[in-house]
Amino acid sequence: MEIRIRLSRGKSIKIILSGAGAQIGDLFFHSKKALGAGSSENASILSVQDLGNHLWKVTQKGRIWNAQQIINLSIK
């Protein structure tokens, strides 16, 4: 499985990506609450965009091949 998602008491989202997959790309989420960029490991968060209708686009890059990546988003 390439993506695992963990919620932390409604305050944050932790996205764990396996070491395989695209090095640059977008992740899409549906959330009634605003999302913001948090910390990341072995990848970079370029932006978190509100697309309207509770849709959010997270653009990431720089995923290190053959290493797990972690992207944290805050829930506001």
PyMOL Python script that loads the backbone (N, CA, C, O; Angstrom):
from pymol import cmd

cmd.read_pdbstr("""\
ATOM      1  N   MET A   1       0.844  -1.170   0.000  1.00  0.00           N
ATOM      2  CA  MET A   1       0.000   0.000   0.000  1.00  0.00           C
ATOM      3  C   MET A   1       0.892   1.236   0.000  1.00  0.00           C
ATOM      4  O   MET A   1       1.813   1.348   0.809  1.00  0.00           O
ATOM      5  N   GLU A   2       0.611   2.166  -0.916  1.00  0.00           N
ATOM      6  CA  GLU A   2       1.480   3.339  -0.979  1.00  0.00           C
ATOM      7  C   GLU A   2       1.102   4.418   0.025  1.00  0.00           C
ATOM      8  O   GLU A   2       1.991   5.109   0.522  1.00  0.00           O
ATOM      9  N   ILE A   3      -0.165   4.592   0.341  1.00  0.00           N
ATOM     10  CA  ILE A   3      -0.584   5.697   1.204  1.00  0.00           C
ATOM     11  C   ILE A   3      -1.316   5.165   2.432  1.00  0.00           C
ATOM     12  O   ILE A   3      -2.208   4.323   2.329  1.00  0.00           O
ATOM     13  N   ARG A   4      -0.915   5.680   3.604  1.00  0.00           N
ATOM     14  CA  ARG A   4      -1.640   5.445   4.856  1.00  0.00           C
ATOM     15  C   ARG A   4      -1.948   6.814   5.445  1.00  0.00           C
ATOM     16  O   ARG A   4      -1.114   7.716   5.381  1.00  0.00           O
ATOM     17  N   ILE A   5      -3.128   6.977   6.013  1.00  0.00           N
ATOM     18  CA  ILE A   5      -3.527   8.258   6.593  1.00  0.00           C
ATOM     19  C   ILE A   5      -3.948   8.029   8.034  1.00  0.00           C
ATOM     20  O   ILE A   5      -4.687   7.094   8.343  1.00  0.00           O
ATOM     21  N   ARG A   6      -3.458   8.912   8.921  1.00  0.00           N
ATOM     22  CA  ARG A   6      -3.816   8.846  10.339  1.00  0.00           C
ATOM     23  C   ARG A   6      -4.339  10.206  10.775  1.00  0.00           C
ATOM     24  O   ARG A   6      -3.725  11.235  10.491  1.00  0.00           O
ATOM     25  N   LEU A   7      -5.473  10.209  11.466  1.00  0.00           N
ATOM     26  CA  LEU A   7      -6.026  11.439  12.024  1.00  0.00           C
ATOM     27  C   LEU A   7      -5.645  11.518  13.490  1.00  0.00           C
ATOM     28  O   LEU A   7      -5.616  10.503  14.185  1.00  0.00           O
ATOM     29  N   SER A   8      -5.355  12.718  13.960  1.00  0.00           N
ATOM     30  CA  SER A   8      -4.956  12.908  15.347  1.00  0.00           C
ATOM     31  C   SER A   8      -5.943  13.832  16.046  1.00  0.00           C
ATOM     32  O   SER A   8      -5.772  15.051  16.037  1.00  0.00           O
ATOM     33  N   ARG A   9      -6.964  13.260  16.646  1.00  0.00           N
ATOM     34  CA  ARG A   9      -7.955  13.981  17.447  1.00  0.00           C
ATOM     35  C   ARG A   9      -8.497  15.233  16.764  1.00  0.00           C
ATOM     36  O   ARG A   9      -8.759  16.243  17.418  1.00  0.00           O
ATOM     37  N   GLY A  10      -8.659  15.159  15.473  1.00  0.00           N
ATOM     38  CA  GLY A  10      -9.236  16.276  14.748  1.00  0.00           C
ATOM     39  C   GLY A  10      -8.353  17.495  14.612  1.00  0.00           C
ATOM     40  O   GLY A  10      -8.817  18.552  14.186  1.00  0.00           O
ATOM     41  N   LYS A  11      -7.061  17.363  14.975  1.00  0.00           N
ATOM     42  CA  LYS A  11      -6.156  18.510  14.923  1.00  0.00           C
ATOM     43  C   LYS A  11      -5.140  18.413  13.798  1.00  0.00           C
ATOM     44  O   LYS A  11      -4.596  19.426  13.358  1.00  0.00           O
ATOM     45  N   SER A  12      -4.883  17.209  13.336  1.00  0.00           N
ATOM     46  CA  SER A  12      -3.891  17.053  12.270  1.00  0.00           C
ATOM     47  C   SER A  12      -4.141  15.767  11.484  1.00  0.00           C
ATOM     48  O   SER A  12      -4.826  14.849  11.935  1.00  0.00           O
ATOM     49  N   ILE A  13      -3.556  15.746  10.296  1.00  0.00           N
ATOM     50  CA  ILE A  13      -3.592  14.574   9.426  1.00  0.00           C
ATOM     51  C   ILE A  13      -2.150  14.194   9.135  1.00  0.00           C
ATOM     52  O   ILE A  13      -1.347  15.037   8.736  1.00  0.00           O
ATOM     53  N   LYS A  14      -1.828  12.936   9.333  1.00  0.00           N
ATOM     54  CA  LYS A  14      -0.489  12.427   9.032  1.00  0.00           C
ATOM     55  C   LYS A  14      -0.610  11.494   7.836  1.00  0.00           C
ATOM     56  O   LYS A  14      -1.322  10.491   7.888  1.00  0.00           O
ATOM     57  N   ILE A  15       0.092  11.832   6.757  1.00  0.00           N
ATOM     58  CA  ILE A  15       0.062  11.036   5.535  1.00  0.00           C
ATOM     59  C   ILE A  15       1.405  10.334   5.421  1.00  0.00           C
ATOM     60  O   ILE A  15       2.454  10.979   5.405  1.00  0.00           O
ATOM     61  N   ILE A  16       1.367   9.012   5.342  1.00  0.00           N
ATOM     62  CA  ILE A  16       2.593   8.219   5.248  1.00  0.00           C
ATOM     63  C   ILE A  16       2.626   7.579   3.867  1.00  0.00           C
ATOM     64  O   ILE A  16       1.739   6.806   3.504  1.00  0.00           O
ATOM     65  N   LEU A  17       3.656   7.911   3.110  1.00  0.00           N
ATOM     66  CA  LEU A  17       3.814   7.393   1.750  1.00  0.00           C
ATOM     67  C   LEU A  17       4.961   6.398   1.727  1.00  0.00           C
ATOM     68  O   LEU A  17       5.989   6.614   2.368  1.00  0.00           O
ATOM     69  N   SER A  18       4.786   5.315   0.994  1.00  0.00           N
ATOM     70  CA  SER A  18       5.863   4.330   0.869  1.00  0.00           C
ATOM     71  C   SER A  18       6.984   4.909   0.015  1.00  0.00           C
ATOM     72  O   SER A  18       6.843   5.999  -0.541  1.00  0.00           O
ATOM     73  N   GLY A  19       8.076   4.200  -0.091  1.00  0.00           N
ATOM     74  CA  GLY A  19       9.234   4.659  -0.848  1.00  0.00           C
ATOM     75  C   GLY A  19       9.087   4.563  -2.346  1.00  0.00           C
ATOM     76  O   GLY A  19      10.013   4.918  -3.075  1.00  0.00           O
ATOM     77  N   ALA A  20       7.953   4.097  -2.829  1.00  0.00           N
ATOM     78  CA  ALA A  20       7.716   3.988  -4.275  1.00  0.00           C
ATOM     79  C   ALA A  20       6.713   5.053  -4.692  1.00  0.00           C
ATOM     80  O   ALA A  20       5.991   5.590  -3.853  1.00  0.00           O
ATOM     81  N   GLY A  21       6.666   5.354  -5.958  1.00  0.00           N
ATOM     82  CA  GLY A  21       5.667   6.292  -6.463  1.00  0.00           C
ATOM     83  C   GLY A  21       6.284   7.541  -7.040  1.00  0.00           C
ATOM     84  O   GLY A  21       7.503   7.711  -7.057  1.00  0.00           O
ATOM     85  N   ALA A  22       5.406   8.418  -7.518  1.00  0.00           N
ATOM     86  CA  ALA A  22       5.844   9.658  -8.165  1.00  0.00           C
ATOM     87  C   ALA A  22       6.580  10.552  -7.174  1.00  0.00           C
ATOM     88  O   ALA A  22       6.223  10.607  -5.997  1.00  0.00           O
ATOM     89  N   GLN A  23       7.598  11.245  -7.648  1.00  0.00           N
ATOM     90  CA  GLN A  23       8.372  12.136  -6.784  1.00  0.00           C
ATOM     91  C   GLN A  23       7.729  13.509  -6.659  1.00  0.00           C
ATOM     92  O   GLN A  23       8.000  14.233  -5.700  1.00  0.00           O
ATOM     93  N   ILE A  24       6.883  13.875  -7.610  1.00  0.00           N
ATOM     94  CA  ILE A  24       6.155  15.142  -7.584  1.00  0.00           C
ATOM     95  C   ILE A  24       4.690  14.824  -7.852  1.00  0.00           C
ATOM     96  O   ILE A  24       4.376  13.999  -8.710  1.00  0.00           O
ATOM     97  N   GLY A  25       3.791  15.481  -7.113  1.00  0.00           N
ATOM     98  CA  GLY A  25       2.386  15.228  -7.390  1.00  0.00           C
ATOM     99  C   GLY A  25       1.464  15.908  -6.409  1.00  0.00           C
ATOM    100  O   GLY A  25       1.901  16.628  -5.511  1.00  0.00           O
ATOM    101  N   ASP A  26       0.178  15.667  -6.595  1.00  0.00           N
ATOM    102  CA  ASP A  26      -0.860  16.278  -5.782  1.00  0.00           C
ATOM    103  C   ASP A  26      -1.650  15.210  -5.044  1.00  0.00           C
ATOM    104  O   ASP A  26      -1.870  14.109  -5.548  1.00  0.00           O
ATOM    105  N   LEU A  27      -2.064  15.565  -3.847  1.00  0.00           N
ATOM    106  CA  LEU A  27      -2.971  14.748  -3.053  1.00  0.00           C
ATOM    107  C   LEU A  27      -4.231  15.582  -2.854  1.00  0.00           C
ATOM    108  O   LEU A  27      -4.144  16.789  -2.630  1.00  0.00           O
ATOM    109  N   PHE A  28      -5.388  14.957  -2.933  1.00  0.00           N
ATOM    110  CA  PHE A  28      -6.649  15.680  -2.797  1.00  0.00           C
ATOM    111  C   PHE A  28      -7.404  15.163  -1.582  1.00  0.00           C
ATOM    112  O   PHE A  28      -7.439  13.960  -1.321  1.00  0.00           O
ATOM    113  N   PHE A  29      -8.015  16.102  -0.833  1.00  0.00           N
ATOM    114  CA  PHE A  29      -8.750  15.768   0.379  1.00  0.00           C
ATOM    115  C   PHE A  29     -10.086  16.488   0.375  1.00  0.00           C
ATOM    116  O   PHE A  29     -10.233  17.568  -0.197  1.00  0.00           O
ATOM    117  N   HIS A  30     -11.053  15.863   1.028  1.00  0.00           N
ATOM    118  CA  HIS A  30     -12.335  16.512   1.291  1.00  0.00           C
ATOM    119  C   HIS A  30     -12.363  16.801   2.782  1.00  0.00           C
ATOM    120  O   HIS A  30     -12.251  15.884   3.596  1.00  0.00           O
ATOM    121  N   SER A  31     -12.512  18.075   3.147  1.00  0.00           N
ATOM    122  CA  SER A  31     -12.538  18.456   4.555  1.00  0.00           C
ATOM    123  C   SER A  31     -13.378  19.713   4.721  1.00  0.00           C
ATOM    124  O   SER A  31     -13.172  20.701   4.017  1.00  0.00           O
ATOM    125  N   LYS A  32     -14.323  19.674   5.650  1.00  0.00           N
ATOM    126  CA  LYS A  32     -15.125  20.863   5.937  1.00  0.00           C
ATOM    127  C   LYS A  32     -14.313  21.889   6.717  1.00  0.00           C
ATOM    128  O   LYS A  32     -14.662  23.069   6.742  1.00  0.00           O
ATOM    129  N   LYS A  33     -13.235  21.447   7.351  1.00  0.00           N
ATOM    130  CA  LYS A  33     -12.347  22.357   8.080  1.00  0.00           C
ATOM    131  C   LYS A  33     -11.136  22.676   7.211  1.00  0.00           C
ATOM    132  O   LYS A  33     -10.715  21.871   6.380  1.00  0.00           O
ATOM    133  N   ALA A  34     -10.589  23.864   7.421  1.00  0.00           N
ATOM    134  CA  ALA A  34      -9.422  24.301   6.642  1.00  0.00           C
ATOM    135  C   ALA A  34      -8.205  23.439   6.957  1.00  0.00           C
ATOM    136  O   ALA A  34      -8.006  23.013   8.096  1.00  0.00           O
ATOM    137  N   LEU A  35      -7.393  23.188   5.930  1.00  0.00           N
ATOM    138  CA  LEU A  35      -6.153  22.435   6.086  1.00  0.00           C
ATOM    139  C   LEU A  35      -4.972  23.368   5.868  1.00  0.00           C
ATOM    140  O   LEU A  35      -5.056  24.315   5.086  1.00  0.00           O
ATOM    141  N   GLY A  36      -3.874  23.101   6.560  1.00  0.00           N
ATOM    142  CA  GLY A  36      -2.655  23.885   6.402  1.00  0.00           C
ATOM    143  C   GLY A  36      -1.448  22.977   6.361  1.00  0.00           C
ATOM    144  O   GLY A  36      -1.498  21.840   6.829  1.00  0.00           O
ATOM    145  N   ALA A  37      -0.359  23.481   5.798  1.00  0.00           N
ATOM    146  CA  ALA A  37       0.882  22.709   5.715  1.00  0.00           C
ATOM    147  C   ALA A  37       1.506  22.586   7.097  1.00  0.00           C
ATOM    148  O   ALA A  37       1.506  23.532   7.885  1.00  0.00           O
ATOM    149  N   GLY A  38       2.032  21.408   7.369  1.00  0.00           N
ATOM    150  CA  GLY A  38       2.769  21.163   8.599  1.00  0.00           C
ATOM    151  C   GLY A  38       4.173  20.714   8.244  1.00  0.00           C
ATOM    152  O   GLY A  38       4.721  21.116   7.218  1.00  0.00           O
ATOM    153  N   SER A  39       4.741  19.900   9.073  1.00  0.00           N
ATOM    154  CA  SER A  39       6.097  19.398   8.828  1.00  0.00           C
ATOM    155  C   SER A  39       6.067  18.243   7.831  1.00  0.00           C
ATOM    156  O   SER A  39       5.013  17.674   7.546  1.00  0.00           O
ATOM    157  N   SER A  40       7.243  17.913   7.311  1.00  0.00           N
ATOM    158  CA  SER A  40       7.349  16.770   6.406  1.00  0.00           C
ATOM    159  C   SER A  40       8.725  16.142   6.547  1.00  0.00           C
ATOM    160  O   SER A  40       9.687  16.796   6.948  1.00  0.00           O
ATOM    161  N   GLU A  41       8.799  14.861   6.209  1.00  0.00           N
ATOM    162  CA  GLU A  41      10.065  14.123   6.224  1.00  0.00           C
ATOM    163  C   GLU A  41      10.252  13.458   4.871  1.00  0.00           C
ATOM    164  O   GLU A  41       9.338  12.808   4.364  1.00  0.00           O
ATOM    165  N   ASN A  42      11.423  13.614   4.290  1.00  0.00           N
ATOM    166  CA  ASN A  42      11.789  12.996   3.009  1.00  0.00           C
ATOM    167  C   ASN A  42      10.908  13.444   1.850  1.00  0.00           C
ATOM    168  O   ASN A  42      10.799  12.741   0.846  1.00  0.00           O
ATOM    169  N   ALA A  43      10.277  14.612   1.983  1.00  0.00           N
ATOM    170  CA  ALA A  43       9.467  15.233   0.929  1.00  0.00           C
ATOM    171  C   ALA A  43       9.247  16.686   1.327  1.00  0.00           C
ATOM    172  O   ALA A  43       9.503  17.064   2.471  1.00  0.00           O
ATOM    173  N   SER A  44       8.780  17.491   0.398  1.00  0.00           N
ATOM    174  CA  SER A  44       8.485  18.900   0.676  1.00  0.00           C
ATOM    175  C   SER A  44       7.047  19.207   0.292  1.00  0.00           C
ATOM    176  O   SER A  44       6.551  18.734  -0.730  1.00  0.00           O
ATOM    177  N   ILE A  45       6.382  20.006   1.121  1.00  0.00           N
ATOM    178  CA  ILE A  45       5.039  20.472   0.807  1.00  0.00           C
ATOM    179  C   ILE A  45       5.191  21.813   0.093  1.00  0.00           C
ATOM    180  O   ILE A  45       5.693  22.773   0.677  1.00  0.00           O
ATOM    181  N   LEU A  46       4.762  21.882  -1.160  1.00  0.00           N
ATOM    182  CA  LEU A  46       4.837  23.137  -1.913  1.00  0.00           C
ATOM    183  C   LEU A  46       3.672  24.055  -1.584  1.00  0.00           C
ATOM    184  O   LEU A  46       3.852  25.262  -1.419  1.00  0.00           O
ATOM    185  N   SER A  47       2.467  23.478  -1.488  1.00  0.00           N
ATOM    186  CA  SER A  47       1.298  24.309  -1.209  1.00  0.00           C
ATOM    187  C   SER A  47       0.128  23.464  -0.737  1.00  0.00           C
ATOM    188  O   SER A  47       0.051  22.261  -0.986  1.00  0.00           O
ATOM    189  N   VAL A  48      -0.785  24.144  -0.043  1.00  0.00           N
ATOM    190  CA  VAL A  48      -2.080  23.573   0.324  1.00  0.00           C
ATOM    191  C   VAL A  48      -3.109  24.578  -0.180  1.00  0.00           C
ATOM    192  O   VAL A  48      -3.166  25.709   0.303  1.00  0.00           O
ATOM    193  N   GLN A  49      -3.921  24.168  -1.150  1.00  0.00           N
ATOM    194  CA  GLN A  49      -4.863  25.079  -1.796  1.00  0.00           C
ATOM    195  C   GLN A  49      -6.304  24.686  -1.523  1.00  0.00           C
ATOM    196  O   GLN A  49      -6.664  23.511  -1.599  1.00  0.00           O
ATOM    197  N   ASP A  50      -7.125  25.683  -1.205  1.00  0.00           N
ATOM    198  CA  ASP A  50      -8.564  25.500  -1.060  1.00  0.00           C
ATOM    199  C   ASP A  50      -9.179  25.583  -2.455  1.00  0.00           C
ATOM    200  O   ASP A  50      -9.136  26.638  -3.087  1.00  0.00           O
ATOM    201  N   LEU A  51      -9.746  24.489  -2.936  1.00  0.00           N
ATOM    202  CA  LEU A  51     -10.346  24.446  -4.266  1.00  0.00           C
ATOM    203  C   LEU A  51     -11.836  24.775  -4.249  1.00  0.00           C
ATOM    204  O   LEU A  51     -12.484  24.803  -5.295  1.00  0.00           O
ATOM    205  N   GLY A  52     -12.372  25.022  -3.061  1.00  0.00           N
ATOM    206  CA  GLY A  52     -13.805  25.271  -2.923  1.00  0.00           C
ATOM    207  C   GLY A  52     -14.563  23.976  -2.707  1.00  0.00           C
ATOM    208  O   GLY A  52     -14.037  22.891  -2.952  1.00  0.00           O
ATOM    209  N   ASN A  53     -15.806  24.092  -2.246  1.00  0.00           N
ATOM    210  CA  ASN A  53     -16.657  22.922  -1.983  1.00  0.00           C
ATOM    211  C   ASN A  53     -15.989  21.898  -1.074  1.00  0.00           C
ATOM    212  O   ASN A  53     -16.185  20.694  -1.236  1.00  0.00           O
ATOM    213  N   HIS A  54     -15.195  22.380  -0.114  1.00  0.00           N
ATOM    214  CA  HIS A  54     -14.523  21.540   0.882  1.00  0.00           C
ATOM    215  C   HIS A  54     -13.444  20.632   0.289  1.00  0.00           C
ATOM    216  O   HIS A  54     -13.066  19.636   0.906  1.00  0.00           O
ATOM    217  N   LEU A  55     -12.951  20.969  -0.899  1.00  0.00           N
ATOM    218  CA  LEU A  55     -11.865  20.203  -1.521  1.00  0.00           C
ATOM    219  C   LEU A  55     -10.547  20.940  -1.332  1.00  0.00           C
ATOM    220  O   LEU A  55     -10.482  22.164  -1.451  1.00  0.00           O
ATOM    221  N   TRP A  56      -9.496  20.177  -1.036  1.00  0.00           N
ATOM    222  CA  TRP A  56      -8.166  20.723  -0.781  1.00  0.00           C
ATOM    223  C   TRP A  56      -7.146  19.975  -1.623  1.00  0.00           C
ATOM    224  O   TRP A  56      -7.202  18.752  -1.755  1.00  0.00           O
ATOM    225  N   LYS A  57      -6.220  20.727  -2.186  1.00  0.00           N
ATOM    226  CA  LYS A  57      -5.145  20.126  -2.986  1.00  0.00           C
ATOM    227  C   LYS A  57      -3.819  20.381  -2.284  1.00  0.00           C
ATOM    228  O   LYS A  57      -3.460  21.525  -2.002  1.00  0.00           O
ATOM    229  N   VAL A  58      -3.098  19.300  -2.007  1.00  0.00           N
ATOM    230  CA  VAL A  58      -1.772  19.381  -1.390  1.00  0.00           C
ATOM    231  C   VAL A  58      -0.758  19.003  -2.462  1.00  0.00           C
ATOM    232  O   VAL A  58      -0.771  17.884  -2.974  1.00  0.00           O
ATOM    233  N   THR A  59       0.119  19.942  -2.796  1.00  0.00           N
ATOM    234  CA  THR A  59       1.154  19.694  -3.793  1.00  0.00           C
ATOM    235  C   THR A  59       2.458  19.413  -3.064  1.00  0.00           C
ATOM    236  O   THR A  59       2.894  20.189  -2.213  1.00  0.00           O
ATOM    237  N   GLN A  60       3.073  18.286  -3.414  1.00  0.00           N
ATOM    238  CA  GLN A  60       4.330  17.900  -2.768  1.00  0.00           C
ATOM    239  C   GLN A  60       5.368  17.583  -3.831  1.00  0.00           C
ATOM    240  O   GLN A  60       5.033  17.262  -4.971  1.00  0.00           O
ATOM    241  N   LYS A  61       6.635  17.678  -3.442  1.00  0.00           N
ATOM    242  CA  LYS A  61       7.723  17.338  -4.359  1.00  0.00           C
ATOM    243  C   LYS A  61       8.903  16.827  -3.542  1.00  0.00           C
ATOM    244  O   LYS A  61       8.888  16.855  -2.311  1.00  0.00           O
ATOM    245  N   GLY A  62       9.906  16.369  -4.243  1.00  0.00           N
ATOM    246  CA  GLY A  62      11.154  15.978  -3.601  1.00  0.00           C
ATOM    247  C   GLY A  62      11.082  14.706  -2.783  1.00  0.00           C
ATOM    248  O   GLY A  62      11.854  14.528  -1.840  1.00  0.00           O
ATOM    249  N   ARG A  63      10.160  13.818  -3.133  1.00  0.00           N
ATOM    250  CA  ARG A  63      10.105  12.552  -2.407  1.00  0.00           C
ATOM    251  C   ARG A  63      11.390  11.779  -2.646  1.00  0.00           C
ATOM    252  O   ARG A  63      11.824  11.608  -3.786  1.00  0.00           O
ATOM    253  N   ILE A  64      11.979  11.326  -1.585  1.00  0.00           N
ATOM    254  CA  ILE A  64      13.217  10.554  -1.675  1.00  0.00           C
ATOM    255  C   ILE A  64      12.868   9.106  -1.987  1.00  0.00           C
ATOM    256  O   ILE A  64      12.114   8.464  -1.256  1.00  0.00           O
ATOM    257  N   TRP A  65      13.422   8.606  -3.076  1.00  0.00           N
ATOM    258  CA  TRP A  65      13.156   7.251  -3.538  1.00  0.00           C
ATOM    259  C   TRP A  65      13.614   6.236  -2.506  1.00  0.00           C
ATOM    260  O   TRP A  65      14.671   6.397  -1.896  1.00  0.00           O
ATOM    261  N   ASN A  66      12.826   5.198  -2.311  1.00  0.00           N
ATOM    262  CA  ASN A  66      13.145   4.069  -1.445  1.00  0.00           C
ATOM    263  C   ASN A  66      13.231   4.464   0.029  1.00  0.00           C
ATOM    264  O   ASN A  66      13.919   3.806   0.811  1.00  0.00           O
ATOM    265  N   ALA A  67      12.537   5.532   0.406  1.00  0.00           N
ATOM    266  CA  ALA A  67      12.458   5.950   1.806  1.00  0.00           C
ATOM    267  C   ALA A  67      11.017   6.374   2.082  1.00  0.00           C
ATOM    268  O   ALA A  67      10.382   7.011   1.241  1.00  0.00           O
ATOM    269  N   GLN A  68      10.513   6.027   3.235  1.00  0.00           N
ATOM    270  CA  GLN A  68       9.162   6.430   3.618  1.00  0.00           C
ATOM    271  C   GLN A  68       9.097   7.952   3.748  1.00  0.00           C
ATOM    272  O   GLN A  68      10.025   8.571   4.269  1.00  0.00           O
ATOM    273  N   GLN A  69       8.011   8.553   3.279  1.00  0.00           N
ATOM    274  CA  GLN A  69       7.815   9.984   3.427  1.00  0.00           C
ATOM    275  C   GLN A  69       6.613  10.236   4.329  1.00  0.00           C
ATOM    276  O   GLN A  69       5.628   9.498   4.304  1.00  0.00           O
ATOM    277  N   ILE A  70       6.720  11.293   5.124  1.00  0.00           N
ATOM    278  CA  ILE A  70       5.629  11.666   6.021  1.00  0.00           C
ATOM    279  C   ILE A  70       5.283  13.129   5.765  1.00  0.00           C
ATOM    280  O   ILE A  70       6.156  13.997   5.773  1.00  0.00           O
ATOM    281  N   ILE A  71       4.012  13.386   5.541  1.00  0.00           N
ATOM    282  CA  ILE A  71       3.515  14.741   5.338  1.00  0.00           C
ATOM    283  C   ILE A  71       2.458  14.992   6.405  1.00  0.00           C
ATOM    284  O   ILE A  71       1.505  14.224   6.536  1.00  0.00           O
ATOM    285  N   ASN A  72       2.626  16.062   7.162  1.00  0.00           N
ATOM    286  CA  ASN A  72       1.676  16.424   8.207  1.00  0.00           C
ATOM    287  C   ASN A  72       0.898  17.664   7.789  1.00  0.00           C
ATOM    288  O   ASN A  72       1.476  18.645   7.322  1.00  0.00           O
ATOM    289  N   LEU A  73      -0.407  17.609   7.961  1.00  0.00           N
ATOM    290  CA  LEU A  73      -1.282  18.740   7.681  1.00  0.00           C
ATOM    291  C   LEU A  73      -2.008  19.118   8.962  1.00  0.00           C
ATOM    292  O   LEU A  73      -2.417  18.250   9.733  1.00  0.00           O
ATOM    293  N   SER A  74      -2.167  20.413   9.182  1.00  0.00           N
ATOM    294  CA  SER A  74      -2.940  20.857  10.337  1.00  0.00           C
ATOM    295  C   SER A  74      -4.401  21.008   9.922  1.00  0.00           C
ATOM    296  O   SER A  74      -4.702  21.354   8.779  1.00  0.00           O
ATOM    297  N   ILE A  75      -5.295  20.746  10.859  1.00  0.00           N
ATOM    298  CA  ILE A  75      -6.723  20.959  10.658  1.00  0.00           C
ATOM    299  C   ILE A  75      -7.079  22.181  11.487  1.00  0.00           C
ATOM    300  O   ILE A  75      -6.884  22.194  12.702  1.00  0.00           O
ATOM    301  N   LYS A  76      -7.601  23.204  10.830  1.00  0.00           N
ATOM    302  CA  LYS A  76      -7.876  24.474  11.530  1.00  0.00           C
ATOM    303  C   LYS A  76      -9.336  24.593  11.913  1.00  0.00           C
ATOM    304  O   LYS A  76      -9.739  25.594  12.506  1.00  0.00           O
TER     305      LYS A  76
END
""", "prot")
cmd.dss("prot")
cmd.show_as("cartoon", "prot")
cmd.util.cbc("prot")
cmd.orient("prot")
